[in-house]
Each structure stands twice: as C-alpha cells, then as structure tokens.
Amino acid sequence: MDKIGCLRAFVNVVEAESFSEAARRLGVSKAQISKQVGQLEAELGVRLLHRTTRRVSASSDGRAYFERCHPLLAELDELDAAVRSSEVKPCGELRVTAPITFAELYLMPAVSDFSRRYPEVRLILELTDRLVNLVEERIDVAIRIGSLGESSLVTRKLGSMSMLLCAAPDYLAVHGEPTQAAELAHHVCVLDSNYSGGTRWTLGRGENAVSVEVNPRIVVNSARAARALLLAGHGIGYLPSFAVTDELAQGRLKRLLPTYVPDPVGIFALYLHRKHLSAKVRLFIDTAIEYCEACQG
C-alpha cells in the first residue's frame, strides 16, 4: 500500500467533500481515490468517511485523523521542495487569522508583500475579533493582541501598541478637555467593546495607574468604527494606537491626558508546536514583523 498516496487521497476528499473533485485535483481516477481511502480505512480499522449519494464528510475519527495528516503532508511537500532546490520555495495553503481593524490597517501591506515574494502560497485570511481555535479551524498562524494567558501554542512577538485616550477638536471645543482622569466619568464616551477592560478604563501604569468607570453613549465592536465616531465629534475614546496614529499626527484627533503613560500591549503571532516549523509560517511571521514597526506604541 502506498501510505502517502492514501493519505493524500483522504485529505483531498475531506477538503473537497467529494471523491470526484479529489480525483480531479490529484489527476487520477475516482476509482483510484476510492480504493486508496478504502485501503487506509482497512489498515486503521476505522471508518474515516461518511458516504451518501449527495456528499462525503469526515467521521469523528476521520476529522481527528485529518487534523494530524494535513500539516504532515504540507511539511513533507516543503521538505521535498527544499531538497530539489538550493532555496526553499514555500508553497501550498497558509491559513491566517487576525483582529479585523489591525489587519485592515497594518497587516494587509505585509500580506501583499508576502504574496508577491511567494506567489506559490495560497493565503486564506480569517479576519475576526473572536479567539479562533487553531486546531479545529485549521489555522496556521493567529495574530493576537494583549495578554495571552495559559497556552500550549508557540508565540513570537511581532511588536507592541498602546491604548490612547483621544477626541476630536470639535468635541473638545464644545465640552472642554479633561485635565484629570476622574473627569472622564462626566464626559460623553465611545467604547470599543474589544477593549478587555470594558467600561473601566485604566490609564497609566504601576503605582500611577488610575481606573475610571465611564458611561459610553455608543458601544461598537470595532476600533475603526469607534475612530470614525470620534472624528465625527461623538465623544472621547480609548483606542489602540494603531487605529489612531495617523489621525493624531494630522491633528484630526487630539491625545488627552498624555501624562498617564500606559503599559505597552504586545502583538503576537501564535502557531501550533511542530518539530519542524513550516517555511511558509516562518516566512509569513518574518514579513509581519517588518511591517509591525509602524504601529509600535
């Protein structure tokens, strides 16, 4: 039995949910794909696929087996490519997840550059502010901001950012500029609900840190949307530096209470532990680091 061939047949059937499509991808007959998957099931002694007249889907055992096979085959492909060439040429699919606003404002140039450098890699980007399970959703690299907590994932720091208190000059002209943190409780505020502190904004660091409970008039789960509201004069916001850097430099927003210097917040790349790190994962992270310098805060 050609074990590698059987694994490739199985992985492609699961991805395509079709024997016919898997056969087309691999350039072989449907009968051969069916035979290879059958041989694999016979060797393992479990049913890997549920077959109906309309579709094919992985069984619970099949899904677990697929999750382990997929990265192994990808690493094998890259190892083969490295042996054939004096220069590693990453190829295949790379699945990346990242927070929406950060990705839209700062990660896309890195994605563009990476795609130009390595055109044989197919990038799948899942932009979301929720915490994605890398194993269940077959993610190769996750970009996360802030405290990571307990995790078995491998982490690499890309950079850092700060939370900044700011408002538009038009708002401040009408409502006045706060000179003390406690005054924020009496101001109109816009809340980005991705901020882990919720309505309690912590300004400064260490012994000089001050926490203020604010009563936001508008709550939105996007730093970019919150920034738009601030620019329209709807109140004071506490937003990540990468969302307001340009607006502060242009004077469209003004930083408030600058003496309360916040602790920097880390920006990290996370990936599953593997003995041999995929070249495309390593090169993508290297590229991301180059572009994260713009949002250092």
N, C-alpha and C positions, 0 to 999 in steps of 0.2 A: 504493500500500500504506500502510495506517495503521500506521506503525512502533511507536508507543507502544501501540496496541491489541494488536499482535502480541506485543510484549514482555510485556504484562500476561497475555495468554493463556498464553504459555510459562511464566512464573513460577508462575502458579497451577496449571498441570498438574504441574510439578515438585513443588510443595509438596503437592498432593493425591494425586499418583501416579495420576491419573485424569482423563480428558477429561470424563467426565460430571460429576464433582464440581467441576472447574474451571468448567464451564459454569454449574452451579448457583450458584457463588459470584459469578460475574460477571453472572448474569441473562441469558444468551444461550443459543443452541442448541449442542449438542455438535458439530454440523456446522460451525458458525462457528469454534469453538475449533480444530478440526482444520485448517480452511482457513488460519487465521491462523498456526498453528505451521508448517504446510507452506510458507507464503509466506516465513516467517523463515528456515527451513532452505534454501529455494531461493536466497534473497538471499545468505546466508552461504556457501553451497556445502558445508555440513557437516551430518551427521546429529546433531541435538541430543538426540533421544529414542530409546530402545529401546522398541518396542511389542510386547506379546504379548497373547494373549487374556485374560490374568488381571491384568496390571499394566503400568504405564508407568514407566520410570525414565530418568534423565538419562544420556547417554553421557559419556565423559570430557570431550569438548569442551563438551557441554551443561552439565555441572556447573560448569566453569570460567566459562562464559558466565553461568550463573545467579548465581554468586557476585558478579559485577560488576553484573548487571542489578538484582538485588533492592534494594541500597541506593540505586541511582539512582532507581528508581521511588518509593521511600519519600521521598527528598528532593524529588522532583517533586510528590508529594502534599502535602507540608508547605508547599512554595512556593505551590502553588495555594491552600491554606488561608490562608496569610498574606496573599495578595493579596485574597482575598474578605473578610477580616476585619481590623479595625484591631489586633486582638490575636491573636498566634499561638496556635493551639489544637492542641497535638500530638495525633497520632492514629496508629493502626496498631500494629504489634507491636514490642516492645522486649525484647531477649534479654539477660539479665544473668547473669554467673557470679560467685560469691564463695565464700570459705572457709566451711565448714559452721558451725563454732562462732561465728565472728564474725558471720555472717549471722543466725543464730538469736538471738544475744544483743543485737546492736546495729543490724543493717541492717533488720530487719523493721519497726520503727517508721517508718523512712524510706520503706520500700516502701508501708506503709499510708497514710502522709501523701501520698505522690506519687500513689497510686491514687485517693485522694479528690479531689485537686486536678485531676487529668487523667483523668477516667473513660473517655475515648475511647482511651486507650492500653491495649493488652493486654500485660501483663507475663508473660514466660516466665523463671522463675528456675532456674538450674542450680547447685545448691549442691554443691560438690566441693572437696576439698583438692588435687587434681591441677592441673597447669598446662594450661589449655584453649587450643587453637589457635583464635583468634578467626575466622580466615577459614574454616577447614574446618568449624567448628561454628556458623557464622553468629551469632557473639556480637557484640552492640553495645557492651557495657561489661563489663570484667572488673575485679573488685576484688582486689587482691593486696597482700600484707603482706611487708615486708622488701626485701632487695636485688633490684633488677630486672635487673641485668646489661645486656648489649647488647640493644637492642630498637628496631625501627622504629616501634613503637606510640607514640601520643601519650599522655603521662602528666599527671595532675593530682593533686596531693597532697590527700588528704581529712583527714588528721590523723596522729597517731602513737600508739604504745603502747610499753610497756617489758616486758621479761621480769622476773618477780618470783619470788624463792625463798620458798616458804611451806610450812606444815604445820599440821595441826590441833593444838590444845592437848592433846588426849588422847594423841596420838603423842608430843609433846614431854615430857609428864609421865612417860611410861614410858622413853623413850630419851634424854632430855636434849636441850637446844638447842645446836646447834653455835655456837662462838664464832669459829672460823677456817674459811676456805674448805676447807682440806685435810681437815677432819673429815668432810666430806660423803662422802668415799670409804668411810667406815666406817658410814654410815647406810643405812637402807632407803630406796630411792628409787622414785618412779613417773615414768616417762618418757612424755611426749607426743612421739610419733615425728615429728610435723610440725616440731619444732624442728630447724633446719638443722644445729646442732652435734652432733646425735646424743647419745651418752653423754658427750661432753666439754662440760661446762657452763662458759661463760665469764662470769665475774662482774666487775663494774666496767668501767672504760673507760680507754683510753690506757695510760699507764705503770703505772697502778694495777690494770689488768686481771689477773685470775687465772683460769687454766683448771684444772678439776678433772675427772678421769675418774671417773664414777660407775658403779655396778653395779646397774642397776634390777631390782627383783623383778618389776615389772609394766610392760609396754610397751603403749601403746594409741595409736591414731592419731586421737585426739580430745581437745582441751583440756577440753571439757566433761566427758567421761568421766573424764579424769585428775583433774579437780577433785572429782568425786564420790568417787573413791578416796581422795583426800587428806582429804576431810571424814569419811570412814569410818575414818580413822586408819591408813591403809596405808603412810604414809611421807612423804618430802619431795618436793616437785615444783618444777619451774622452768617457770612457765606465763605466758602473755601477760596483761598487766594487765586486758584487757577480760573475761577469763574469771574473775577472782577479786576484782574491785573491791568488789562488794557483800559478799562473804564476809569480806574483810579489815575492812571498815567495821563489820560486825556482830560481829566477834570470833570468828567460826566458824573462821577461818584466821588464822595469825599470820605476818607477814613476817619472814624471817630474814636475818641479816647485812645490815641496811639501810645500812651504811656503804659497801658495794660498789654504788655507783650505776651502773646500766647505761646504755649508749648507747640513746637512743630509736630505735625502729624505725618507719619510715614506712608509712602505709596509703595506697595509691594507687588511682586509677581509671585504667584504660587503655582506649583505643579506637583504631580504625583511623584513619589520617590521611585527612581529606577536606577539600576546599577549602571547602565549606560544611557546618559541623557541624550535624547533625540537632538540631532543637529539643528533641525528647524525650530525646536523650542529654544535652544540656547541662542541661536542667531536672532530670533524674534525678540527675546529679552534684551540682548545686547543692543539691538536697534532701539527698543523702547527707552533704554537708559539714556541714549544720546539725546532723545527728544524731551525727556522729563526735566532736563535742566531749566527749561523755560518756565516751569511752574514752581520752582523752588521758592519757599517762603519761610 
